[in-house]
Amino acid sequence: MSETPAATPEEPKRGFRHIRLVVALAVASILGTFAVYTAFADTSIPVLGVAQAATGYDGEDIRLEGRVTKATGDAADPQGLRFTVRDFTTNETIEVVYRGSVPDAFRVGREVVIDGRLENGTLAGTPDTLVTKCPSKYEEQKTSADPA
């Protein structure tokens, strides 16, 4: 009886392991860089007050902030919710047409921030980007000892 040695699987060459490791690390670093880039790429929309937006941003995507002075319509309606936003320091206004979800705190006199495209002096709001600001939430509470 002749004994034949049991076949043992060949070990991969030592250099091949290092090449696979280097390729895997390179792919991981490229994917990580892409993930970080896409996370911060959306923050390139400028936040503008009404007075700033009225000075040359026609046809551009902007983030507008101001105070609501009047509102008509319904955001669920095909005509959309139409409201006017006034600048904090000047009396300039911009008309906004918006379709999408409306925050519960939305009303005339409230400060809002909304994304959209400014076209011919009217902001076409991007759906679901309307946010209200509530400064009373962050003001210091008066106590009974404080003078009114």
C-alpha positions in Angstrom: 0.0 0.0 0.0 1.3 3.2 -0.9 0.5 6.2 1.1 -0.2 9.4 -0.7 0.0 12.5 1.3 -3.3 14.2 1.8 -3.9 17.2 -0.4 -3.6 20.4 1.5 -5.1 23.6 0.1 -2.5 26.0 -1.2 -2.1 29.1 0.8 -2.5 32.3 -1.1 0.6 34.0 -1.9 1.6 36.5 0.8 1.8 39.4 -1.6 -1.7 38.9 -2.8 -3.2 39.4 0.7 -1.5 42.8 0.9 -2.8 43.9 -2.4 -6.4 43.0 -1.4 -6.0 44.9 1.8 -4.7 48.0 0.0 -7.5 47.9 -2.6 -10.2 47.4 0.2 -8.8 50.4 2.2 -8.7 52.6 -1.0 -12.3 51.8 -1.8 -13.4 52.4 1.8 -11.7 55.8 1.9 -13.2 56.9 -1.5 -16.7 55.9 -0.2 -16.1 57.7 3.0 -15.0 60.9 1.2 -18.1 60.7 -1.0 -20.4 60.3 2.0 -18.9 63.3 3.7 -19.1 65.4 0.6 -22.8 64.6 -0.1 -23.7 65.3 3.5 -22.4 68.8 3.3 -23.2 69.6 -0.3 -26.8 70.6 0.4 -25.8 73.4 2.7 -24.9 75.6 -0.2 -28.3 77.4 -0.3 -27.8 81.0 0.9 -30.1 82.1 3.8 -31.5 85.5 2.8 -33.7 88.2 4.3 -36.4 89.6 2.0 -34.5 92.8 1.3 -31.4 90.7 0.2 -33.5 88.3 -1.9 -35.1 91.2 -3.8 -31.7 92.4 -5.0 -30.6 90.0 -7.8 -31.4 86.4 -6.8 -34.2 86.0 -9.5 -34.1 82.5 -11.0 -32.0 81.0 -8.1 -32.7 78.6 -5.3 -32.6 80.4 -1.9 -33.6 79.9 1.7 -35.8 82.9 2.7 -36.5 84.2 6.2 -38.9 86.9 7.3 -42.2 87.6 9.0 -45.6 86.5 7.6 -47.9 89.5 7.0 -50.9 87.9 5.2 -51.9 84.4 4.2 -54.6 83.0 1.9 -55.4 79.6 0.4 -54.5 76.1 1.4 -51.2 74.2 0.9 -53.1 71.1 -0.1 -55.0 73.0 -2.8 -53.6 73.0 -6.4 -53.4 76.8 -6.1 -51.3 76.4 -3.0 -51.0 78.5 0.1 -50.1 82.1 -0.7 -48.5 84.3 1.9 -46.5 87.4 2.0 -43.2 87.6 3.9 -41.8 90.9 5.1 -38.2 91.8 5.9 -37.3 92.2 9.6 -35.8 95.7 9.1 -37.4 97.1 6.0 -40.9 97.1 4.6 -40.0 95.0 1.5 -42.1 92.0 0.9 -42.0 88.9 -1.2 -45.0 86.8 -2.2 -44.7 83.0 -1.5 -46.6 80.2 -3.2 -46.3 77.0 -1.2 -47.6 73.4 -1.4 -46.8 70.9 1.2 -47.0 70.3 5.0 -47.7 73.4 7.1 -46.4 73.6 10.7 -49.1 74.0 13.4 -47.4 77.2 14.5 -47.8 78.9 11.1 -49.9 82.1 11.3 -49.7 85.8 10.4 -47.0 87.5 12.5 -44.8 84.4 12.8 -41.2 84.3 11.6 -40.7 81.7 8.9 -37.8 80.1 6.9 -38.6 78.5 3.6 -36.6 77.1 0.7 -37.6 77.7 -2.9 -36.9 79.3 -6.3 -37.3 83.0 -6.7 -39.0 83.8 -10.0 -40.2 87.2 -11.0 -40.3 88.4 -7.4 -42.3 85.4 -6.2 -40.9 82.5 -4.3 -42.1 79.1 -5.4 -41.6 77.2 -2.2 -40.1 73.7 -2.1 -42.6 71.3 -0.6 -42.1 70.4 3.0 -39.5 73.1 3.7 -41.6 75.6 5.6 -40.4 76.1 9.2 -41.8 78.5 11.7 -39.6 80.2 14.3 -41.0 80.8 17.8 -38.9 83.4 19.6 -41.2 83.4 22.7 -40.0 79.9 23.4 -36.5 81.1 23.9 -37.2 84.4 25.8 -36.5 84.5 29.5 -39.6 83.9 31.6 -40.7 86.9 33.7 -41.4 86.3 37.3 -43.8 88.2 39.5 -41.0 90.1 41.1 -39.9 91.4 37.7 -41.3 94.8 36.7 -43.5 94.6 33.6 
